Amino acid sequence: MRPTSIRPGLRRPRLSGLFRVGRTRVGRTRVGRTRVGLGRGLWPWPALWLGVAAATAALVRLPGPAVLDPDEYAAALYFDDLVHGRRLQEFLLSAPKPLLTLVHGVAWAVTHDWRAGTALTVAAFALAVTALARAAGRLAGGAAGPLAGVPAALAVVVAMVGSGALILQVARGNSVIWALSGWAVALDALARPRRRWGLAATALLLAGDALYSLKVPERYTDLVSGRQVLPPAAWLEAVARRYARSPLLDALALLGVVWLARRRAWAWLTGLGVITVGTLTLFGAEAWRGTYISFRYFDPADAGLRVLAALGAAWLATRSPALLDRARQTRPGPAAAGAAAGVVMVMVACWPLAPVDGGVGPTLDRSGRSSRNTARAIRALRPVAGSPSSVVVVSGPQRYRIALELGLPLDRVRDLYLGALSQPLDRALSGATAVYHDRGGDQPGARFAPLEVTVATRVGTLRVEPLLSDPRRGLYVLQLGPAPANFATSPSD
């Protein structure tokens, strides 16, 4: 007869069964390896999503004015053309992205409030952070114990939400946030014990083709900035100089790579490798061709580096003797200590975090001021734009927004910056009925200073008369007409 107990009154422990610790399930799948169901229960993840969304909404000042980028206004314009059966009116300096066209187009069409697009982007960012945290927690938990995934999950949350660059991308409603959300959901789907290939494929499809929009920066380069070739050696030097400023972040990221390799987490290594090394290599090739590379193009690589550093910090934190003792792995105390240590390391490595980042607040201040100026300018321009023959010249970054809100085709809403790029200001304004100038958005300031007037005056061959002037906010809406021969010129002309 097979014995069922070691001593009378004591049952033999069933090592092959499943047991629960609170809401966490642990199962023995093979000798020496333990699978932890961190994340098998769904209850913490909606709460995390809600917390991340609330924190992000506060950081981007969502109750305030919308601070979307021109790309997002262009996406809404693409959608408006599609639903009204119009051909694209001209080549826009923004690549059409199917998902973004749908998101911002529908948001504007339904609400006529640009903040709706920002709110949806906040939700997408919260989804990205939650999916990454869940995947990281599952991976780390499967390696060491039922609570060992908590440090990795929390470290990823702090690394992502603490990124000032990503917070600004969220505020602007930019496509990188939506792409990041798709990548994170795909990674979470592939990191499960039973991989969900269909969900991963759908998420990657919605994230879009990263190579689709390469022609737009080239067109922008040729039109605006001009080609400046950066050889590969110079590009590598610039990249090395950029990341040498954060040695602790680099060291923790390297630990993260080692840990992922030890775990044979090939999906993680492949995805993060593409986001970091892959994007930097691609932009290096474009820089070699002389294509303009914005500093914001580094944001995906920076985000990938932060995720790697978070994983490295969590691994280092859980290597303490308290957490290496398997008898204590199911206790909340050591797990909480490991989580706190990992979070502290990530905070130090990623400092300054978004709430205290000196680049976030002033940028949102400038963008908010420009958005409020544009709203006032639209109200001042509306009576002028009602004439069928009227043409308005407006501050370049707000052109697509103004065209949509005034219901005008693009050939009746001209770009002030591009118009004055290669010709005198009065020629750039020739044939227009009115001009909107925003001191904060139209640079360099000296080129557009003649428009900063509070009384009727002359600019070149044109007479300008204020419809709305607010020197304190740098807002000027001027009616245009031919200047009499004896009319006074602008002091800055």
C-alpha positions as CSV (number, residue, x, y, z in Angstrom):
1,M,0.0,0.0,0.0
2,R,1.4,3.4,-1.0
3,P,2.0,5.6,2.1
4,T,0.1,8.8,2.3
5,S,1.8,10.4,5.2
6,I,5.3,10.8,6.7
7,R,4.1,10.4,10.3
8,P,0.7,9.6,11.6
9,G,-1.5,12.7,11.4
10,L,0.7,14.4,8.8
11,R,-0.2,14.4,5.1
12,R,2.5,14.3,2.5
13,P,2.7,17.7,0.8
14,R,1.6,17.5,-2.9
15,L,4.4,19.2,-4.8
16,S,2.8,18.7,-8.1
17,G,-0.4,20.6,-7.3
18,L,-1.3,24.2,-7.4
19,F,-1.5,26.4,-4.3
20,R,-2.5,30.0,-3.8
21,V,-0.9,32.8,-2.0
22,G,-3.5,35.5,-1.6
23,R,-4.5,36.2,-5.2
24,T,-1.4,34.7,-6.7
25,R,-1.2,31.1,-8.1
26,V,2.0,29.1,-8.2
27,G,2.4,25.8,-9.9
28,R,5.2,23.3,-10.3
29,T,5.5,22.6,-14.0
30,R,8.8,20.7,-14.1
31,V,11.5,19.7,-11.6
32,G,13.4,22.8,-10.4
33,R,11.2,25.3,-12.2
34,T,8.3,27.2,-10.8
35,R,5.7,29.1,-12.7
36,V,4.1,32.0,-11.0
37,G,0.8,33.4,-12.1
38,L,1.5,37.0,-11.4
39,G,-1.1,38.8,-13.4
40,R,-3.3,35.7,-13.7
41,G,-5.8,37.6,-11.6
42,L,-7.0,40.6,-13.4
43,W,-8.0,42.8,-10.5
44,P,-4.7,44.8,-10.1
45,W,-4.2,45.8,-13.7
46,P,-7.4,48.0,-14.3
47,A,-6.5,49.8,-11.1
48,L,-2.9,50.3,-12.3
49,W,-4.2,51.6,-15.7
50,L,-6.6,54.0,-13.9
51,G,-3.8,55.3,-11.6
52,V,-1.3,55.8,-14.5
53,A,-4.0,57.5,-16.6
54,A,-4.9,59.9,-13.7
55,A,-1.3,60.7,-13.0
56,T,-0.5,61.3,-16.7
57,A,-3.6,63.4,-17.2
58,A,-2.4,65.6,-14.3
59,L,1.1,65.8,-15.7
60,V,-0.1,66.9,-19.2
61,R,-2.6,69.4,-17.6
62,L,-5.5,67.8,-19.4
63,P,-8.2,70.2,-18.1
64,G,-6.2,73.0,-19.7
65,P,-6.0,73.9,-23.4
66,A,-5.0,71.2,-26.0
67,V,-1.3,71.3,-27.0
68,L,-1.4,69.0,-29.9
69,D,1.3,68.9,-32.5
70,P,0.7,70.0,-36.2
71,D,0.8,66.2,-37.0
72,E,-2.3,65.6,-35.0
73,Y,-4.2,68.5,-36.6
74,A,-3.1,67.1,-39.9
75,A,-4.5,63.7,-39.0
76,A,-7.9,65.2,-38.3
77,L,-7.6,67.0,-41.6
78,Y,-6.9,63.8,-43.4
79,F,-10.0,62.2,-41.8
80,D,-12.1,65.2,-42.8
81,D,-11.0,64.9,-46.4
82,L,-11.7,61.2,-46.4
83,V,-15.3,61.4,-45.0
84,H,-16.1,64.2,-47.4
85,G,-14.7,62.4,-50.4
86,R,-12.0,65.1,-51.1
87,R,-8.6,64.4,-52.6
88,L,-5.6,65.5,-50.5
89,Q,-5.3,69.2,-51.2
90,E,-1.6,69.4,-51.0
91,F,1.5,67.5,-49.7
92,L,1.4,68.0,-45.9
93,L,4.6,67.9,-43.8
94,S,3.1,65.1,-41.8
95,A,2.9,61.4,-42.8
96,P,-0.6,60.0,-42.8
97,K,-0.9,57.3,-40.1
98,P,-4.1,55.2,-40.4
99,L,-4.6,54.7,-36.7
100,L,-3.8,58.3,-35.8
101,T,-6.1,59.6,-38.6
102,L,-8.9,57.6,-37.1
103,V,-8.3,58.5,-33.5
104,H,-7.9,62.3,-33.9
105,G,-10.3,62.5,-36.8
106,V,-13.1,60.8,-35.0
107,A,-12.3,62.6,-31.7
108,W,-12.6,66.0,-33.4
109,A,-15.6,65.1,-35.6
110,V,-17.6,63.9,-32.5
111,T,-16.6,66.4,-29.9
112,H,-15.1,69.4,-31.7
113,D,-12.7,69.6,-28.7
114,W,-9.1,69.0,-29.4
115,R,-8.6,67.8,-25.8
116,A,-10.5,64.6,-26.7
117,G,-7.5,63.5,-28.7
118,T,-5.2,64.2,-25.8
119,A,-7.5,62.2,-23.5
120,L,-7.4,59.2,-25.8
121,T,-3.6,59.5,-26.0
122,V,-3.5,59.5,-22.2
123,A,-5.5,56.3,-22.2
124,A,-3.2,54.7,-24.8
125,F,-0.1,55.6,-22.7
126,A,-1.7,54.1,-19.6
127,L,-2.4,50.9,-21.6
128,A,1.3,50.8,-22.7
129,V,2.6,51.2,-19.2
130,T,0.2,48.7,-17.8
131,A,1.0,46.1,-20.4
132,L,4.7,46.5,-20.0
133,A,4.4,46.3,-16.2
134,R,2.3,43.2,-16.4
135,A,4.7,41.5,-18.8
136,A,7.7,42.4,-16.7
137,G,6.0,41.2,-13.5
138,R,5.0,37.9,-15.1
139,L,8.6,37.4,-16.4
140,A,10.3,38.2,-13.1
141,G,7.7,36.3,-11.1
142,G,8.2,33.2,-13.1
143,A,11.9,33.3,-12.3
144,A,11.9,33.6,-8.5
145,G,8.6,33.4,-6.7
146,P,5.0,34.6,-6.3
147,L,5.8,38.1,-5.3
148,A,9.1,38.6,-7.1
149,G,7.4,40.2,-10.1
150,V,6.3,43.2,-8.1
151,P,9.7,45.0,-8.1
152,A,10.0,44.6,-11.9
153,A,6.4,45.8,-12.6
154,L,6.8,48.9,-10.3
155,A,10.2,49.8,-11.7
156,V,8.8,49.8,-15.2
157,V,5.9,52.0,-14.2
158,V,8.2,54.6,-12.6
159,A,10.6,54.5,-15.5
160,M,7.9,55.1,-18.1
161,V,5.7,57.6,-16.2
162,G,8.7,59.4,-15.0
163,S,10.0,60.2,-18.5
164,G,9.5,63.9,-19.3
165,A,10.0,63.3,-23.0
166,L,7.2,60.7,-23.1
167,I,4.9,62.9,-21.0
168,L,5.4,65.7,-23.6
169,Q,4.7,63.2,-26.4
170,V,1.4,62.3,-24.6
171,A,0.4,66.0,-24.3
172,R,1.0,66.5,-28.0
173,G,-1.0,63.4,-28.9
174,N,1.9,62.1,-30.9
175,S,2.0,58.7,-32.8
176,V,5.0,57.4,-30.8
177,I,2.6,56.8,-27.8
178,W,0.2,54.8,-29.9
179,A,3.0,52.8,-31.4
180,L,4.4,52.2,-27.9
181,S,1.0,51.0,-26.8
182,G,0.8,48.5,-29.7
183,W,4.3,47.2,-29.0
184,A,3.6,46.8,-25.3
185,V,0.3,44.9,-25.9
186,A,2.1,42.6,-28.4
187,L,4.9,42.0,-25.9
188,D,2.4,41.2,-23.2
189,A,0.6,38.8,-25.5
190,L,3.8,37.0,-26.4
191,A,5.1,36.9,-22.8
192,R,2.2,34.8,-21.5
193,P,2.5,31.1,-20.8
194,R,0.1,30.5,-23.7
195,R,1.2,33.0,-26.3
196,R,-1.6,34.9,-28.1
197,W,-0.3,35.4,-31.5
198,G,-3.5,36.8,-32.9
199,L,-3.6,39.6,-30.3
200,A,0.1,40.3,-30.8
201,A,-0.3,40.5,-34.6
202,T,-3.3,42.9,-34.3
203,A,-1.5,45.1,-31.8
204,L,1.6,45.3,-34.1
205,L,-0.6,46.0,-37.1
206,L,-2.3,48.9,-35.3
207,A,1.1,50.2,-34.2
208,G,1.9,50.8,-37.9
209,D,4.8,50.5,-40.3
210,A,7.8,52.4,-38.8
211,L,9.3,52.8,-42.3
212,Y,6.2,54.2,-43.9
213,S,6.9,57.8,-43.1
214,L,10.5,58.1,-44.0
215,K,9.8,60.3,-47.0
216,V,8.2,63.0,-45.0
217,P,11.3,64.0,-43.0
218,E,13.2,64.1,-46.3
219,R,10.7,66.4,-47.8
220,Y,10.8,68.6,-44.7
221,T,14.6,68.6,-44.9
222,D,14.6,69.7,-48.5
223,L,11.9,72.4,-47.9
224,V,12.9,73.9,-44.6
225,S,16.2,72.9,-43.0
226,G,18.4,71.8,-45.9
227,R,20.5,68.7,-46.1
228,Q,23.4,68.4,-43.7
229,V,25.2,65.1,-44.0
230,L,26.4,63.5,-40.8
231,P,28.9,60.7,-41.4
232,P,28.5,57.4,-39.5
233,A,31.5,58.1,-37.2
234,A,30.0,61.5,-36.3
235,W,26.6,59.9,-35.6
236,L,28.1,57.3,-33.4
237,E,30.0,60.0,-31.5
238,A,26.8,62.0,-31.0
239,V,24.9,58.9,-29.8
240,A,27.7,58.0,-27.4
241,R,27.9,61.5,-26.1
242,R,24.1,61.5,-25.5
243,Y,24.0,58.3,-23.5
244,A,27.3,58.9,-21.7
245,R,25.4,61.5,-19.6
246,S,23.5,58.8,-17.8
247,P,26.1,56.1,-16.7
248,L,23.9,54.6,-14.0
249,L,21.0,54.2,-16.5
250,D,23.4,52.6,-19.0
251,A,24.7,50.2,-16.4
252,L,21.3,49.1,-15.2
253,A,20.2,48.7,-18.8
254,L,23.1,46.4,-19.4
255,L,22.1,44.4,-16.4
256,G,18.6,44.2,-17.9
257,V,20.0,42.8,-21.1
258,V,22.0,40.2,-19.2
259,W,19.0,39.2,-17.1
260,L,16.8,38.8,-20.2
261,A,19.4,36.7,-21.8
262,R,19.7,34.5,-18.7
263,R,15.9,34.1,-18.8
264,R,16.0,33.4,-22.6
265,A,13.4,36.1,-23.0
266,W,13.9,36.4,-26.8
267,A,10.7,38.3,-27.5
268,W,11.8,41.0,-25.0
269,L,15.3,41.1,-26.3
270,T,14.1,41.3,-29.9
271,G,11.5,44.0,-29.3
272,L,13.8,46.2,-27.1
273,G,16.7,45.7,-29.5
274,V,14.6,47.0,-32.4
275,I,13.4,50.0,-30.4
276,T,16.9,50.9,-29.2
277,V,19.6,49.7,-31.5
278,G,17.3,49.4,-34.5
279,T,15.9,52.9,-34.5
280,L,19.3,54.5,-33.7
281,T,20.8,52.6,-36.7
282,L,18.0,53.7,-39.0
283,F,18.3,57.3,-38.0
284,G,22.1,57.1,-38.4
285,A,21.5,56.0,-42.0
286,E,19.1,58.9,-42.6
287,A,21.6,61.3,-41.0
288,W,24.2,60.1,-43.4
289,R,21.9,61.0,-46.2
290,G,21.5,64.5,-44.7
291,T,17.9,64.0,-43.5
292,Y,16.9,66.2,-40.6
293,I,16.8,64.2,-37.3
294,S,14.8,65.9,-34.6
295,F,15.8,65.3,-31.0
296,R,12.4,63.8,-30.4
297,Y,13.3,60.9,-32.7
298,F,15.4,59.6,-29.8
299,D,12.3,59.1,-27.6
300,P,11.6,55.5,-28.6
301,A,15.2,54.5,-28.0
302,D,15.3,56.3,-24.7
303,A,12.1,54.5,-23.6
304,G,13.6,51.2,-24.5
305,L,16.7,52.0,-22.5
306,R,14.5,52.9,-19.5
307,V,12.6,49.6,-19.6
308,L,15.9,47.7,-19.7
309,A,17.2,49.7,-16.8
310,A,14.0,49.0,-14.8
311,L,14.4,45.3,-15.4
312,G,18.1,45.5,-14.4
313,A,17.3,47.5,-11.3
314,A,14.6,45.0,-10.2
315,W,16.9,42.1,-10.8
316,L,19.6,43.7,-8.7
317,A,17.2,44.6,-5.9
318,T,15.9,41.0,-5.7
319,R,19.4,39.6,-5.4
320,S,19.4,40.5,-1.7
321,P,19.8,37.6,0.8
322,A,16.2,38.2,2.0
323,L,14.7,37.6,-1.4
324,L,17.2,34.8,-2.3
325,D,15.8,32.8,0.6
326,R,13.0,30.8,-1.0
327,A,11.3,30.3,2.3
328,R,10.6,34.0,2.5
329,Q,9.7,34.6,-1.1
330,T,6.0,34.4,-0.4
331,R,6.1,37.0,2.4
332,P,5.2,40.6,1.5
333,G,7.9,42.2,3.6
334,P,10.9,41.1,1.5
335,A,9.0,41.7,-1.7
336,A,8.1,45.2,-0.6
337,A,11.7,45.9,0.3
338,G,12.9,44.7,-3.1
339,A,10.2,46.7,-4.9
340,A,11.3,49.8,-2.9
341,A,15.0,49.3,-3.7
342,G,14.2,48.8,-7.4
343,V,12.1,51.9,-7.6
344,V,14.7,54.0,-5.8
345,M,17.4,52.8,-8.2
346,V,15.2,53.6,-11.2
347,M,14.3,57.1,-9.8
348,V,18.0,57.9,-9.3
349,A,19.0,56.6,-12.8
350,C,16.2,58.4,-14.6
351,W,16.4,61.7,-12.7
352,P,14.9,64.2,-13.1
353,L,11.5,62.6,-13.3
354,A,8.7,64.2,-15.2
355,P,7.0,66.1,-12.3
356,V,10.3,68.0,-11.6
357,D,11.8,67.9,-15.1
358,G,12.7,71.5,-15.9
359,G,11.9,70.9,-19.6
360,V,8.3,69.8,-19.1
361,G,6.6,72.7,-17.4
362,P,7.9,75.5,-19.6
363,T,7.2,73.6,-22.7
364,L,3.6,73.0,-21.7
365,D,3.4,76.7,-20.7
366,R,4.5,77.8,-24.2
367,S,2.2,75.3,-26.0
368,G,-0.8,76.2,-23.8
369,R,-0.2,79.9,-24.5
370,S,-0.1,79.2,-28.2
371,S,-3.2,77.2,-28.1
372,R,-5.1,79.9,-26.2
373,N,-3.8,82.5,-28.7
374,T,-5.0,80.4,-31.6
375,A,-8.5,80.0,-30.2
376,R,-8.8,83.8,-29.8
377,A,-7.3,84.3,-33.3
378,I,-9.9,82.0,-34.8
379,R,-12.7,84.0,-33.3
380,A,-11.2,87.2,-34.7
381,L,-10.7,85.7,-38.2
382,R,-14.1,84.1,-38.5
383,P,-15.9,87.2,-39.8
384,V,-13.1,87.8,-42.3
385,A,-13.0,84.2,-43.4
386,G,-16.7,84.3,-44.2
387,S,-16.1,86.0,-47.5
388,P,-15.8,83.5,-50.4
389,S,-12.7,85.3,-51.8
390,S,-10.8,85.7,-48.5
391,V,-7.4,84.3,-47.9
392,V,-5.7,84.2,-44.5
393,V,-2.1,83.8,-43.6
394,V,-1.6,82.1,-40.2
395,S,1.1,81.0,-37.8
396,G,2.6,77.9,-39.3
397,P,2.2,75.3,-36.5
398,Q,-1.6,76.1,-36.2
399,R,-2.4,76.1,-39.9
400,Y,-4.3,72.8,-40.1
401,R,-6.2,73.5,-36.9
402,I,-7.3,76.9,-38.2
403,A,-8.3,75.5,-41.6
404,L,-10.5,72.9,-39.9
405,E,-12.1,75.2,-37.4
406,L,-12.9,77.9,-40.0
407,G,-14.0,75.3,-42.6
408,L,-11.6,76.7,-45.2
409,P,-9.6,74.8,-47.9
410,L,-5.8,74.9,-47.5
411,D,-5.3,77.1,-50.5
412,R,-7.1,79.8,-48.5
413,V,-5.1,79.3,-45.3
414,R,-1.4,79.9,-46.0
415,D,1.6,79.2,-43.8
416,L,3.2,82.4,-42.6
417,Y,6.6,80.8,-41.8
418,L,7.0,79.0,-45.1
419,G,5.8,82.0,-47.0
420,A,8.4,84.3,-45.4
421,L,11.2,81.8,-45.6
422,S,12.5,82.9,-49.0
423,Q,10.9,86.2,-49.7
424,P,10.2,89.6,-48.0
425,L,7.3,89.7,-45.5
426,D,5.1,91.9,-47.6
427,R,5.3,89.5,-50.6
428,A,4.5,86.5,-48.3
429,L,1.3,88.4,-47.3
430,S,0.5,89.5,-50.8
431,G,-3.1,88.7,-51.9
432,A,-4.2,87.8,-48.3
433,T,-7.1,89.4,-46.4
434,A,-5.7,88.9,-42.9
435,V,-2.7,87.5,-41.0
436,Y,-2.4,85.8,-37.7
437,H,1.0,86.1,-36.0
438,D,2.0,84.4,-32.8
439,R,5.3,85.6,-31.3
440,G,5.9,82.3,-29.6
441,G,5.3,80.1,-32.6
442,D,6.7,82.2,-35.5
443,Q,10.5,82.2,-35.3
444,P,13.0,83.9,-35.8
445,G,11.3,86.8,-34.0
446,A,13.1,89.5,-36.0
447,R,11.6,88.3,-39.3
448,F,8.0,88.8,-38.0
449,A,8.6,91.7,-35.7
450,P,6.9,94.2,-38.2
451,L,3.6,92.5,-37.5
452,E,3.7,93.2,-33.8
453,V,1.7,96.4,-34.0
454,T,-1.2,97.9,-32.0
455,V,-2.2,100.6,-34.5
456,A,-2.7,100.8,-38.2
457,T,0.6,101.0,-40.0
458,R,2.5,100.0,-43.1
459,V,4.6,96.8,-43.8
460,G,6.4,97.1,-47.1
461,T,3.6,97.7,-49.7
462,L,0.8,96.7,-47.4
463,R,-1.4,98.5,-44.9
464,V,-2.0,96.4,-41.7
465,E,-4.7,97.2,-39.2
466,P,-5.1,95.3,-36.0
467,L,-8.3,93.3,-35.5
468,L,-6.8,91.9,-32.3
469,S,-3.6,92.8,-30.6
470,D,-2.3,91.5,-27.3
471,P,1.4,92.3,-26.9
472,R,1.6,90.7,-23.5
473,R,0.6,87.3,-25.0
474,G,2.3,87.9,-28.3
475,L,-1.0,87.7,-30.3
476,Y,-1.6,89.7,-33.4
477,V,-4.5,89.4,-35.9
478,L,-4.2,92.1,-38.6
479,Q,-6.3,93.0,-41.6
480,L,-4.4,93.5,-44.8
481,G,-4.8,95.9,-47.7
482,P,-2.7,98.1,-50.1
483,A,-0.9,100.9,-48.4
484,P,-1.3,104.5,-49.5
485,A,1.9,106.2,-50.6
486,N,2.0,108.5,-47.6
487,F,1.2,105.9,-45.0
488,A,3.6,105.4,-42.0
489,T,5.7,102.2,-41.8
490,S,6.0,99.8,-38.9
491,P,8.8,100.7,-36.4
492,S,10.3,97.3,-36.9
493,D,10.0,97.3,-40.7
